[in-house]
């Protein structure tokens, strides 16, 4: 059995020792220090030696943790420019109004959070006064990802600088009547203020990384120089448990994103209690970020701790700080000096002696109040170090007290996240602590007043002057007056109208061919942002590699193995393609950054993100909501879509439900095109609506979701006649009739309307032929390009009727006068086509691929789910038999004939 105390071999043992005697001397020196001065002294010397080696560029593994003290010593802290006392007053007003806003709203039961901003107030105020560049600065200003639960504090500051009034504050979380404020940062609800939605938690840090990366992409491609823009992400220590929060740390380090700073508010609490009750979250985060290659700045303790650190001549204080778990630190926050003397200082004789030199007031000041995140000087030093550090992103770990300044009833209490209000007496205590000039008489009828020093006060003038110097208000969202993009040449779309002739073409390939033509457009081609999660070859996109290049900040530092081939793997500093590797979440974060560049940077970009449809909405639907919240525009393309189109892949790849999930998102326009010309028409309309001239009443802040297929099929020519393009965009048009298909049914033949979407149209067309030739039934075939858009149009028509307006849903208009029942067929679960059932006047039934997918051939899978041509025939005959239009025995005969 291995001796746990034995010195374990390392990788260095595998290397020859060219001077064993020297090595032994170093080892003996370490042993001697440990014996004479103790292991703590030996550890101290080793840490300093490793730090020296790192600073000197000697290749050694980095230290993953440093002591539980400030990274920047007091002596090295820069002077804070400006008026610290004025900034203290401004912060006090903001603290007050944030708490007042939530408390006043609590009588309506709408909720709100007080404690988070109370802990983070100085983290924001220092940035607003000295670092955060506004939209009127050079470039695009900074991008601020505000922690969702801190929103009351941001509203309070906007109130102080005149951007909000008391009515706005009183409508916090009450938006229905107008002039309301959303609970959390939300561009769709408050588009002039909020730029980035940061709730759900975890999406903010992921998006911030890819936003910083996209900023570099814009600059590298010559679209716009945004090198002066800095991305700031304000996060909670509990939020870092979300897997998305840390999913892209290595990317940020690998690409040297020194235009990015994470500020993690380490108040040691999550929603129910301590983040790491028995451990230390700051140390854990430091190790995680250092291990990923980030620069780490710890801002742990305030100036009250300077005396204690100077008294720590033995290192006992630092050792004790590393030992105490976070939950005990929280306990110290609520206990008296006697308890702290016994529990903290009593653990080490050296600390007992130190405590004798400290008054009770000093102990209380240190353990109850003095945290690095609550002092402008400490925060300023950390931020300055972050923006000046080059070559890697920086994380600032700022220790704070959750509920700071809100009184003993709030500070560090486990339940403070759920506490929504203060009593009048608690507000008066808070007023006195913050030294605010609010009289007792201002509390009329027990209502807490808002506080404001006056529009022309010294505080407001200072605040506005600081923001003017930094480039205007923040946070702020701007939609710049950008001219609509000129429409690409018509020939790029019209080339699909004639069909593919005898060649079989999958709609996935048709889409890629269309994009190849569009990116060549002189006006808009450079605006396209192709995004793919390491599946470009699956989708036939490898031909874009050499022509567009794959973006890499290092370019191509190697000779690719396929360099002698026409479609070689080409990386370039100005590459246009974002190939993210196997990360759908990262690809979606790319898409969100690109899709909102029109507002973030005043540059219109056209992202398309193509992915295995099964791994889009199912895996990253939360980010699709974030995309809609952020008013993003672009094309999501679910390739190899459908439950039965992937031969052999099986259950995990068989998408039978993405349109169901997509239908829940109001910003998603979901299409299931059957033919290449439909794909072209939909993309053309999307470019017009999102980037050109939207029609009156059309919202341009939408995104398009297209499902495309990898099954090569003959692509027909676009039918002639009026209303085809309108039908494609609105969701339904008649592709052919039995007569136009040359099937020549007998006079007065039973007739049925077959509606098919996507790849199912091909089985439907075969069923049309079987019905005519073998059963004497005339079938008309309709292409349902969007069941969801048909439903939304119908819902709008219903709402119009309630307002007294006469309006007929488009699906009813299209099918008006069509003879016979309607049978809808889809390669998705029946819930997809059934979206329109209640607005179809004819008898309605559907077929779909419900249940789990399976591995087999396409034909076998379609027979299994009952959606192949023969199954459609049987279902059609059953519908007609119900109406007495065919013999009831025909259904049984068909089942037996086709072996169903």
C-alpha positions in Angstrom: 0.0 0.0 0.0 1.3 3.4 -0.9 2.5 5.6 1.9 0.4 8.8 1.8 3.2 10.8 3.4 5.8 9.6 0.8 7.1 12.1 -1.7 5.3 11.3 -4.9 7.1 11.2 -8.3 6.4 14.1 -10.7 6.8 14.6 -14.4 10.2 16.1 -13.8 11.4 12.7 -12.5 11.2 11.5 -16.1 13.9 14.0 -17.1 17.6 13.3 -16.6 19.1 15.3 -13.7 22.3 16.8 -15.0 23.4 17.9 -11.5 22.0 15.6 -8.8 24.2 17.3 -6.2 22.7 20.7 -6.8 19.2 19.2 -6.7 19.9 17.6 -3.4 21.1 20.9 -2.0 17.9 22.6 -2.9 15.9 19.9 -1.4 18.0 19.9 1.8 17.5 23.7 2.1 13.8 23.2 2.0 13.9 20.5 4.6 16.1 22.7 6.8 13.6 25.6 6.6 10.7 23.4 7.4 12.5 21.9 10.4 13.9 25.2 11.8 11.0 27.7 11.0 8.1 25.3 10.5 6.2 24.1 7.4 4.3 27.4 7.0 7.6 29.3 6.5 8.7 26.7 4.0 5.4 27.0 2.1 5.8 30.8 2.1 9.2 30.6 0.6 8.1 28.1 -2.0 5.2 30.3 -3.0 7.4 33.4 -3.3 9.9 31.4 -5.4 7.2 30.1 -7.7 5.9 33.7 -8.1 9.4 34.9 -9.0 9.8 32.1 -11.5 6.4 33.0 -13.1 7.3 36.7 -13.3 10.7 35.8 -14.9 9.1 33.7 -17.6 10.4 30.4 -16.3 8.1 27.6 -17.5 6.5 26.1 -14.4 2.9 25.3 -13.5 1.2 28.3 -12.3 0.0 28.7 -8.7 -3.7 28.1 -8.7 -4.4 29.8 -5.4 -2.9 32.7 -3.5 -3.5 33.7 0.1 -6.9 34.9 1.2 -5.9 38.5 1.1 -6.0 41.3 -1.5 -4.0 40.8 -4.6 -3.0 44.5 -4.7 -1.4 45.6 -1.4 -2.4 48.8 0.2 0.9 50.5 -0.6 0.4 49.8 -4.3 -3.1 51.1 -4.6 -3.4 54.1 -7.0 -5.1 57.3 -5.9 -8.7 57.4 -6.9 -9.3 60.4 -9.2 -12.3 62.6 -8.5 -14.2 63.4 -5.3 -14.5 60.3 -3.1 -16.9 62.0 -0.7 -19.2 63.1 -3.5 -19.2 59.5 -4.8 -20.1 58.3 -1.3 -23.1 60.6 -1.3 -24.2 59.4 -4.7 -23.9 55.8 -3.7 -25.9 56.5 -0.6 -28.8 58.0 -2.6 -28.7 55.0 -4.9 -28.8 52.5 -2.0 -31.7 54.3 -0.5 -33.8 54.5 -3.7 -33.1 50.9 -4.6 -34.4 49.7 -1.3 -37.3 52.2 -1.3 -38.4 51.1 -4.8 -38.6 47.4 -3.8 -40.2 48.1 -0.5 -42.9 50.4 -2.0 -43.7 47.7 -4.6 -44.0 45.0 -2.0 -47.5 46.1 -1.1 -48.6 44.8 -4.5 -46.8 41.5 -4.0 -44.6 41.9 -7.1 -41.4 41.0 -5.4 -37.9 42.4 -5.9 -34.4 42.0 -4.5 -32.7 44.4 -2.2 -29.7 42.6 -0.7 -27.7 42.0 -4.0 -27.3 45.6 -4.9 -26.6 46.5 -1.3 -23.6 44.3 -1.5 -22.5 45.4 -5.0 -23.2 49.2 -4.9 -19.5 50.2 -5.0 -18.7 47.7 -7.7 -21.1 49.5 -10.0 -20.5 53.1 -8.8 -16.8 52.9 -9.2 -17.2 51.7 -12.7 -19.8 54.3 -13.6 -17.7 57.1 -12.3 -14.3 56.0 -13.7 -14.3 53.2 -16.2 -17.5 52.4 -18.1 -17.4 54.1 -21.5 -20.8 55.3 -22.9 -22.2 55.1 -26.4 -21.0 58.6 -27.3 -17.4 57.7 -26.7 -15.0 56.7 -29.5 -16.0 53.4 -31.1 -19.0 51.8 -29.5 -18.5 52.3 -25.8 -18.3 49.5 -23.3 -20.7 46.6 -23.1 -22.1 46.1 -19.6 -23.7 42.8 -18.5 -25.4 43.8 -15.3 -26.3 41.1 -12.6 -30.0 40.6 -12.9 -30.8 40.9 -9.1 -29.0 44.2 -8.9 -31.4 46.0 -11.3 -33.0 48.2 -8.6 -29.7 49.9 -8.1 -29.3 50.6 -11.7 -32.8 52.0 -11.9 -32.0 54.1 -8.8 -29.0 55.6 -10.5 -31.0 56.4 -13.7 -33.5 58.1 -11.4 -30.7 60.2 -9.9 -29.4 61.3 -13.3 -32.9 62.2 -14.6 -33.5 59.3 -17.0 -36.3 57.9 -14.8 -38.9 59.6 -12.6 -40.8 58.5 -9.4 -43.6 57.1 -11.5 -41.2 54.8 -13.2 -39.9 53.6 -9.9 -43.4 53.1 -8.6 -44.0 50.9 -11.6 -41.1 48.6 -10.9 -42.3 45.1 -12.0 -45.6 46.6 -13.1 -45.4 46.9 -16.9 -48.9 46.3 -18.1 -50.1 49.9 -17.7 -47.1 51.6 -19.4 -44.1 53.4 -17.9 -43.2 50.2 -16.1 -39.8 48.8 -15.3 -39.0 45.2 -16.0 -37.8 43.1 -13.0 -34.4 42.4 -14.6 -32.3 43.7 -17.5 -34.5 43.3 -20.6 -33.9 45.0 -23.9 -37.3 44.1 -25.4 -39.1 45.6 -22.4 -36.9 48.7 -21.9 -34.9 49.0 -25.1 -33.4 52.4 -24.5 -31.7 51.4 -21.2 -30.9 47.7 -21.2 -28.6 46.2 -23.8 -28.1 42.7 -22.6 -30.6 40.3 -20.8 -28.7 38.5 -18.0 -31.4 36.3 -16.5 -31.4 33.2 -16.8 -28.3 33.1 -14.8 -25.2 31.7 -16.4 -26.1 33.1 -19.8 -24.6 36.5 -19.0 -21.0 35.3 -18.5 -21.1 33.0 -21.5 -22.5 35.8 -23.7 -20.0 38.3 -22.4 -17.1 36.1 -23.5 -18.4 35.7 -27.0 -19.3 39.4 -27.2 -15.7 40.3 -26.4 -14.6 37.7 -29.0 -17.0 39.1 -31.6 -15.6 42.6 -30.9 -12.2 41.3 -32.0 -13.8 39.6 -35.0 -15.4 42.9 -36.2 -12.1 44.7 -35.9 -10.1 41.9 -37.5 -12.4 41.8 -40.5 -12.3 45.5 -41.0 -16.0 46.0 -40.3 -15.5 48.5 -37.5 -12.6 49.2 -35.1 -14.0 48.5 -31.7 -10.7 47.8 -30.0 -11.5 50.5 -27.4 -14.6 48.7 -26.3 -14.4 46.7 -23.0 -16.8 44.1 -21.9 -17.7 44.0 -18.2 -19.7 41.2 -16.8 -21.1 41.5 -13.3 -21.9 38.1 -11.8 -22.7 36.5 -8.5 -20.5 33.9 -6.9 -23.5 31.5 -6.7 -24.2 32.1 -10.4 -20.8 30.6 -11.2 -22.3 27.1 -10.4 -24.2 27.3 -13.7 -22.3 25.3 -16.3 -22.6 28.0 -18.9 -20.8 30.5 -16.5 -17.5 28.7 -16.9 -18.0 26.9 -20.2 -16.0 29.3 -22.3 -13.2 30.4 -19.9 -10.6 28.6 -21.9 -11.7 30.3 -25.1 -11.3 33.7 -23.5 -7.8 32.8 -22.3 -6.8 31.0 -25.5 -7.7 34.1 -27.6 -6.2 36.6 -25.2 -9.4 38.5 -24.6 -7.9 41.3 -22.5 -10.9 43.4 -23.6 -13.0 41.4 -21.1 -13.4 41.7 -17.3 -15.6 39.5 -15.1 -16.5 41.2 -11.7 -17.8 38.5 -9.4 -19.6 39.8 -6.4 -18.4 37.3 -3.7 -20.9 37.9 -0.9 -20.6 34.2 -0.2 -24.4 33.7 -0.4 -26.7 32.2 -3.0 -30.4 32.1 -2.8 -30.9 29.8 0.1 -27.7 30.0 2.0 -23.9 30.0 1.7 -22.4 29.3 -1.7 -19.8 27.0 -0.2 -20.7 26.5 3.4 -17.8 24.2 4.3 -15.4 25.5 1.7 -14.2 28.8 0.3 -15.8 30.0 -3.0 -13.2 32.7 -3.6 -10.4 30.2 -3.5 -12.3 27.8 -5.7 -13.0 30.5 -8.3 -9.4 31.7 -8.2 -8.1 28.2 -8.9 -10.7 27.7 -11.7 -9.9 31.0 -13.4 -6.1 30.8 -12.9 -6.2 27.2 -14.2 -8.0 28.5 -17.3 -5.4 31.1 -17.9 -7.1 34.2 -16.6 -5.6 37.1 -14.7 -7.1 37.1 -11.2 -7.4 40.1 -8.9 -8.8 39.5 -5.4 -10.3 42.4 -3.5 -11.0 40.8 -0.2 -10.6 43.2 2.7 -11.1 46.9 3.4 -8.7 49.3 4.9 -9.7 48.4 8.5 -7.8 45.1 7.9 -4.5 47.0 7.2 -3.7 47.1 10.9 -4.3 43.4 11.3 -2.2 42.5 8.3 0.7 44.6 9.6 0.5 42.8 13.0 0.7 39.4 11.3 4.4 38.9 11.6 4.1 35.1 11.8 1.6 34.5 9.0 -0.9 33.2 11.5 -3.7 35.6 10.4 -3.3 34.6 6.7 -3.3 30.9 7.6 -6.4 31.3 9.7 -8.2 33.2 6.9 -7.5 30.3 4.6 -8.9 27.8 7.2 -12.2 29.4 8.1 -15.1 28.1 5.8 -17.4 30.6 4.2 -20.4 29.8 6.4 -18.3 30.7 9.5 -17.3 34.0 7.9 -21.0 34.7 7.6 -21.5 33.8 11.2 -18.8 36.3 12.3 -20.9 38.9 10.5 -23.7 38.4 13.0 -21.8 37.8 16.2 -20.2 40.1 18.8 -16.6 40.7 19.5 -16.3 38.2 22.3 -17.4 35.3 20.0 -15.0 36.4 17.3 -12.1 36.6 19.8 -12.8 33.1 21.0 -13.6 31.4 17.7 -11.3 33.1 15.2 -8.4 34.5 17.2 -8.5 31.7 19.8 -7.5 29.1 17.2 -3.8 30.1 17.3 -1.6 31.4 20.1 -0.2 34.0 17.9 -3.7 35.3 17.0 -4.6 35.3 20.7 -1.7 37.7 21.3 -2.8 39.8 18.3 -6.3 40.1 19.5 -5.1 41.6 22.8 -4.0 44.6 20.7 -7.4 45.1 19.2 -10.4 46.8 20.6 -13.9 45.3 20.4 -14.9 48.1 18.0 -11.9 47.3 15.8 -12.9 43.7 15.6 -16.5 44.5 14.8 -15.4 47.0 12.1 -13.2 44.4 10.5 -15.5 41.4 10.6 -18.9 43.2 10.2 -18.1 46.0 7.7 -14.7 46.1 6.1 -14.8 44.2 2.8 -12.8 45.1 -0.3 -15.9 45.4 -2.4 -17.3 48.1 -0.2 -14.5 50.6 -0.7 -14.0 52.7 -3.7 -10.2 52.8 -3.3 -10.0 49.0 -3.3 -12.4 48.6 -6.2 -10.7 51.3 -8.3 -7.3 49.6 -7.8 -8.8 46.3 -9.0 -10.5 47.8 -12.1 -7.4 49.7 -13.1 -5.3 46.6 -12.8 -7.9 44.8 -15.0 -8.1 47.2 -17.8 -4.3 47.7 -17.9 -3.5 43.9 -18.0 -2.6 42.7 -21.4 -2.7 39.3 -23.0 -5.5 37.6 -21.0 -8.9 38.4 -19.6 -9.2 39.4 -15.9 -11.6 38.3 -13.2 -12.1 40.5 -10.2 -13.1 38.6 -7.1 -14.6 41.2 -4.8 -15.7 40.1 -1.4 -18.8 41.9 0.0 -21.6 41.4 2.5 -25.0 40.6 1.1 -27.4 43.2 2.5 -24.6 45.7 3.5 -26.0 48.9 5.0 -29.5 47.5 5.2 -29.2 46.7 9.0 -28.7 43.7 11.2 -31.9 42.2 9.9 -30.5 41.8 6.5 -26.7 41.6 6.5 -25.5 38.0 5.8 -28.8 36.4 6.8 -29.5 33.2 4.8 -33.0 34.4 3.9 -32.1 37.9 2.7 -32.6 37.1 -1.0 -36.3 36.5 -0.2 -36.7 39.6 2.0 -38.5 42.3 0.0 -38.9 45.2 2.4 -37.6 47.3 5.3 -39.8 48.7 8.1 -40.0 52.5 8.6 -37.7 52.2 11.6 -35.2 50.2 9.6 -35.2 52.9 6.9 -34.6 55.6 9.5 -31.6 53.6 10.8 -30.3 53.2 7.2 -30.8 57.0 6.6 -28.7 57.8 9.6 -26.0 55.4 8.6 -25.9 56.8 5.1 -26.1 60.4 6.4 -29.0 61.3 4.1 -30.9 64.5 4.6 -34.4 62.9 4.8 -36.6 64.1 7.6 -38.9 62.0 9.7 -41.9 64.0 8.3 -41.1 62.7 4.9 -42.5 59.3 5.9 -46.1 60.2 5.3 -48.6 57.5 6.3 -45.8 55.0 6.8 -44.7 55.3 3.2 -41.0 55.4 2.6 -40.1 58.4 0.4 -37.8 58.4 -2.5 -34.7 60.6 -2.1 -33.2 63.1 -4.5 -30.8 65.9 -3.8 -32.2 68.0 -6.7 -31.6 68.2 -10.4 -29.1 71.0 -10.0 -27.4 69.5 -6.9 -23.7 69.0 -6.6 -24.2 65.2 -6.6 -26.2 65.2 -9.8 -23.9 67.6 -11.5 -20.9 65.5 -10.5 -22.6 62.3 -11.7 -23.5 63.8 -15.1 -20.1 65.4 -15.5 -18.4 62.0 -14.9 -20.7 60.3 -17.4 -20.1 63.0 -20.0 -16.4 62.6 -19.6 -16.8 58.8 -20.2 -19.1 59.1 -23.2 -22.6 59.5 -22.0 -25.1 57.6 -19.9 -24.7 54.0 -19.0 -26.1 51.5 -19.3 -27.8 52.5 -22.5 -28.9 50.8 -25.7 -28.8 52.6 -29.0 -30.2 51.7 -32.4 -28.2 53.7 -34.8 -29.7 55.2 -37.9 -28.3 52.7 -40.3 -29.4 52.7 -43.9 -31.2 49.5 -44.9 -29.0 47.0 -46.7 -29.6 46.9 -50.4 -31.3 43.7 -51.5 -28.9 41.2 -53.1 -29.2 40.6 -56.8 -32.4 38.8 -57.7 -30.6 36.1 -59.7 -29.2 34.6 -56.4 -32.8 33.7 -55.5 -34.3 33.1 -59.0 -31.7 30.5 -59.8 -33.7 28.0 -57.7 -37.0 28.7 -59.5 -36.3 26.4 -62.4 -35.7 23.4 -60.2 -32.8 20.9 -60.3 -33.9 18.9 -63.3 -32.8 15.3 -63.1 -30.3 16.0 -60.2 -31.3 15.1 -56.7 -30.5 18.0 -54.2 -31.1 18.2 -50.5 -32.5 21.4 -49.2 -29.5 21.6 -46.8 -27.3 21.8 -49.9 -29.7 24.3 -51.6 -29.4 26.6 -48.6 -25.6 26.4 -48.7 -25.5 27.1 -52.4 -27.7 30.1 -51.8 -25.4 31.4 -49.1 -22.4 30.9 -51.4 -24.0 33.3 -53.9 -25.1 35.8 -51.2 -21.7 36.2 -49.6 -20.4 37.2 -53.0 -22.7 40.2 -53.1 -20.6 43.4 -53.3 -22.8 45.3 -50.9 -23.9 42.8 -48.3 -21.6 39.9 -48.8 -19.1 40.9 -46.1 -22.0 41.3 -43.6 -22.7 37.5 -43.5 -21.4 35.7 -40.4 -21.5 31.9 -41.0 -21.5 30.0 -37.7 -21.2 26.3 -37.4 -20.4 23.9 -34.5 -17.8 21.7 -36.1 -20.3 20.1 -38.6 -19.5 22.2 -41.7 -18.6 19.1 -43.7 -21.8 17.4 -42.7 -23.7 20.3 -44.2 -21.5 20.6 -47.3 -19.9 23.8 -46.3 -16.3 22.9 -46.6 -16.1 24.7 -50.0 -16.5 27.9 -48.0 -13.3 27.3 -46.0 -10.7 28.5 -48.6 -12.9 31.3 -50.0 -14.1 32.8 -46.7 -11.6 31.5 -44.2 -12.2 30.4 -40.6 -11.6 33.2 -38.1 -8.6 32.8 -35.8 -6.8 35.6 -34.0 -3.6 33.8 -34.7 -4.3 33.2 -38.4 -2.8 29.9 -39.6 0.5 29.0 -37.8 0.8 25.6 -39.4 0.6 24.0 -42.7 -2.8 22.2 -43.0 -2.7 18.5 -43.9 -5.0 19.1 -46.8 -3.2 22.2 -48.2 -2.8 20.6 -51.6 -6.6 20.2 -52.0 -9.0 22.7 -53.4 -11.2 22.9 -50.3 -8.4 22.9 -47.7 -8.9 23.9 -44.1 -7.9 27.6 -44.1 -7.8 29.7 -40.9 -7.2 33.4 -41.1 -7.0 36.5 -38.9 -9.8 38.1 -41.0 -11.7 34.8 -41.6 -15.4 35.1 -42.0 -16.6 31.7 -40.7 -16.9 31.1 -37.0 -16.3 27.4 -36.5 -16.7 26.9 -32.8 -15.9 23.3 -32.3 -18.4 21.1 -30.5 -20.3 23.7 -28.6 -23.9 24.6 -29.5 -24.0 27.0 -26.5 -20.9 28.8 -27.8 -22.3 29.0 -31.3 -25.5 30.5 -30.0 -23.5 33.1 -28.0 -21.7 33.9 -31.3 -25.0 34.3 -33.0 -26.5 36.6 -30.3 -23.5 38.9 -30.5 -23.6 39.0 -34.3 -27.4 39.4 -34.5 -27.4 42.4 -32.2 -24.3 44.2 -33.7 -26.8 46.6 -35.3 -27.5 48.1 -31.9 -24.3 47.3 -30.0 -21.9 48.6 -32.6 -24.2 50.3 -35.2 -23.1 47.7 -37.8 -25.6 45.4 -39.5 -24.4 41.8 -39.6 -26.3 38.8 -41.0 -25.5 35.7 -39.0 -26.6 32.3 -40.0 -26.0 29.4 -37.6 -26.4 26.0 -39.1 -26.6 23.0 -36.8 -28.0 19.5 -36.4 -31.6 20.4 -35.8 -31.9 17.9 -32.9 -29.1 19.8 -31.0 -30.5 23.3 -31.5 -33.8 24.1 -29.7 -33.6 21.0 -27.5 -30.2 21.9 -26.2 -30.0 25.7 -26.3 -33.6 26.9 -26.2 -32.8 29.2 -23.3 -30.4 31.1 -25.4 -33.0 31.3 -28.2 -35.1 33.1 -25.7 -32.1 35.3 -24.8 -31.8 36.0 -28.5 -35.4 37.2 -28.7 -35.0 39.2 -25.5 -32.0 41.0 -27.0 -33.9 41.7 -30.2 -31.5 39.7 -32.3 -31.9 39.3 -36.1 -30.6 36.5 -38.3 -31.2 32.9 -39.6 -31.1 29.8 -37.5 -30.9 26.7 -39.7 -31.8 23.3 -38.3 -30.1 21.0 -40.8 -30.6 17.2 -41.1 -34.1 18.0 -39.7 -37.0 15.7 -39.3 -37.6 12.4 -37.4 -37.0 10.1 -40.4 -34.5 11.8 -42.7 -31.3 10.6 -41.1 -30.6 7.0 -42.1 -29.3 5.0 -39.2 -28.5 7.8 -36.8 -31.3 6.9 -34.4 -33.2 8.3 -31.4 -30.6 10.8 -30.3 -30.4 12.5 -33.7 -34.0 12.2 -34.8 -35.6 15.6 -34.5 -39.4 15.3 -34.4 -40.1 18.3 -32.2 -37.9 21.3 -32.8 -40.8 23.3 -34.4 -42.9 22.7 -31.3 -40.3 24.3 -29.1 -39.6 27.1 -31.6 -43.4 27.8 -31.8 -43.2 28.9 -28.1 -40.8 31.8 -28.9 -42.7 34.9 -30.1 -39.6 36.2 -31.9 -39.0 33.0 -33.9 -40.5 32.8 -37.4 -40.4 29.0 -37.9 -40.4 27.5 -41.4 -40.3 24.0 -42.7 -39.7 24.5 -46.4 -40.1 21.5 -48.8 -38.3 22.8 -51.9 -35.2 24.8 -52.8 -37.2 27.7 -54.3 -39.1 27.9 -51.0 -35.8 28.2 -49.1 -34.7 31.0 -51.4 -38.0 32.8 -51.0 -38.0 32.6 -47.2 -34.4 33.9 -47.0 -35.2 36.7 -49.4 -38.1 37.7 -47.3 -36.1 37.5 -44.1 -33.4 39.8 -45.6 -36.1 42.3 -46.5 -37.8 42.3 -43.2 -34.8 42.2 -40.9 -32.3 44.2 -42.9 -34.2 46.1 -45.6 -37.6 47.8 -45.6 -40.0 46.1 -43.2 -43.6 46.5 -44.1 -45.9 48.7 -41.9 -46.7 46.8 -38.8 -43.9 44.3 -39.3 -41.5 43.9 -36.4 -37.9 43.7 -37.8 -36.6 42.4 -34.4 -37.3 38.8 -35.2 -35.2 35.8 -36.3 -36.0 33.0 -38.8 -35.7 29.3 -38.0 -35.6 27.1 -41.1 -35.5 23.4 -41.1 -33.6 21.8 -44.0 -33.0 18.2 -44.9 -30.0 16.1 -46.0 -32.2 13.8 -48.1 -31.3 14.4 -51.8 -34.6 14.7 -53.8 -35.6 16.1 -57.2 -36.2 19.8 -56.7 -39.2 20.9 -58.8 -39.6 24.2 -60.6 -41.5 26.9 -58.8 -45.2 26.8 -59.8 -46.5 29.6 -61.8 -49.5 31.7 -60.9 -50.4 34.4 -58.4 -50.0 34.2 -54.7 -47.1 31.7 -54.6 -44.6 33.9 -53.0 -47.2 35.2 -50.5 -48.2 31.7 -49.7 -44.6 30.6 -49.1 -44.0 33.5 -46.6 -47.4 33.2 -44.9 -47.2 29.5 -44.6 -49.4 27.7 -47.2 -50.0 27.5 -50.9 -51.3 24.9 -53.4 -48.4 23.2 -55.1 -50.6 21.3 -57.6 -54.0 19.7 -58.2 -54.6 16.2 -59.4 -55.3 17.6 -62.8 -52.2 19.8 -63.0 -50.1 16.8 -61.9 -51.4 14.9 -65.0 -53.3 12.3 -63.0 -56.6 12.9 -64.8 -59.1 11.5 -62.2 -62.5 10.4 -63.4 -65.4 12.8 -63.3 -66.8 13.4 -59.8 -64.0 11.5 -58.2 -63.8 11.8 -54.4 -61.3 14.6 -53.6 -59.0 15.3 -50.6 -56.6 18.0 -49.8 -53.2 16.8 -48.7 -51.0 19.3 -46.8 -47.4 18.4 -46.5 -44.4 20.2 -45.0 -40.7 19.8 -45.5 -39.5 16.4 -46.7 -43.0 15.0 -46.1 -44.1 16.7 -49.3 -42.4 14.0 -51.3 -44.3 11.2 -49.6 -47.4 13.2 -50.1 -46.8 13.6 -53.8 -46.3 9.8 -54.1 -49.5 9.3 -52.2 -51.3 11.6 -54.5 -50.3 9.4 -57.4 -51.3 6.2 -55.7 -54.7 7.6 -54.7 -55.4 8.5 -58.3 -54.1 5.4 -60.0 -55.1 2.7 -57.6 -58.2 4.1 -55.8 -59.7 6.7 -58.1 -59.3 9.5 -55.7 -58.3 13.1 -56.7 -55.9 14.7 -54.3 -54.6 18.3 -54.4 -51.2 18.8 -52.7 -50.4 21.9 -50.6 -47.0 22.9 -49.3 -47.3 24.1 -45.7 -44.1 26.0 -45.3 -45.0 27.2 -41.8 -47.6 25.7 -39.5 -46.6 28.2 -36.8 -47.0 31.3 -38.9 -50.4 30.1 -40.0 -51.4 29.7 -36.4 -50.1 33.1 -35.3 -51.9 34.8 -38.2 -55.1 33.0 -37.1 -54.6 34.0 -33.4 -54.2 37.6 -34.6 -57.4 37.3 -36.5 -59.2 36.0 -33.4 -57.9 38.9 -31.4 -59.1 41.3 -34.1 -62.6 39.8 -34.0 -62.7 40.5 -30.3 -61.9 44.2 -31.1 -64.8 44.2 -33.5 -62.7 44.0 -36.7 -63.6 41.6 -39.5 -60.6 39.5 -40.5 -60.3 36.0 -41.9 -57.3 33.9 -41.1 -55.0 33.3 -44.0 -55.2 29.5 -43.7 -59.0 29.7 -44.1 -58.7 32.1 -47.0 -56.2 29.8 -48.8 -58.4 26.6 -48.3 -61.6 28.4 -49.0 -63.6 26.4 -51.5 -61.2 23.4 -51.5 -63.3 20.2 -51.9 -63.1 17.3 -49.5 -61.4 16.8 -46.1 -57.9 17.9 -45.2 -55.1 15.5 -44.3 -51.9 17.2 -43.0 -48.6 15.3 -43.0 -45.3 16.2 -41.3 -42.0 14.5 -40.4 -42.6 15.9 -36.9 -45.0 15.0 -34.2 -48.7 15.6 -35.0 -48.7 18.5 -32.6 -46.9 20.5 -35.3 -49.6 20.4 -38.1 -52.4 20.3 -35.5 -51.5 23.9 -34.6 -53.9 25.0 -37.4 -56.7 22.5 -36.9 -59.3 24.7 -35.3 -59.2 27.3 -38.1 -59.7 24.8 -41.0 -63.3 24.7 -42.0 -63.0 21.3 -43.7 -62.8 18.0 -41.8 -59.2 17.8 -40.5 -56.9 15.0 -39.6 -53.1 14.7 -39.4 -50.2 12.3 -39.6 -46.9 12.7 -37.9 -43.9 11.0 -36.3 -44.8 10.9 -32.6 -42.6 9.0 -30.1 -38.9 8.2 -30.0 -36.8 8.0 -33.1 -35.1 4.8 -34.2 -32.1 3.6 -36.2 -33.1 2.2 -39.6 -33.5 3.2 -43.2 -35.7 6.1 -44.1 -38.3 3.9 -45.7 -38.5 1.6 -42.6 -38.6 4.5 -40.2 -41.5 6.1 -42.2 -43.4 2.9 -42.3 -42.8 2.5 -38.5 -44.3 6.0 -37.8 -47.1 5.6 -40.4 -46.2 8.6 -42.5 -45.0 7.0 -45.7 -46.9 7.3 -48.9 -48.9 4.1 -48.4 -49.9 5.1 -44.9 -51.0 8.5 -46.2 -53.2 6.6 -48.8 -54.8 4.5 -46.0 -55.4 7.6 -43.8 -56.9 9.5 -46.8 -59.3 6.6 -47.7 -60.3 6.4 -44.0 -61.3 10.1 -44.1 -63.3 9.7 -47.3 -64.9 6.6 -46.0 -66.2 8.5 -43.0 -67.9 10.9 -45.4 -69.3 8.0 -47.4 -67.3 9.0 -50.5 -65.5 5.7 -50.8 -66.5 2.3 -49.7 -65.6 1.4 -46.1 -64.0 -1.8 -47.4 -61.5 0.3 -49.3 -59.6 1.1 -46.1 -59.2 -2.6 -45.2 -58.2 -3.5 -48.8 -55.5 -0.7 -48.8 -54.1 -1.9 -45.5 -53.7 -5.4 -46.7 -52.4 -4.3 -50.1 -49.7 -2.2 -48.6 -48.9 -4.6 -45.7 -49.8 -2.1 -43.0 
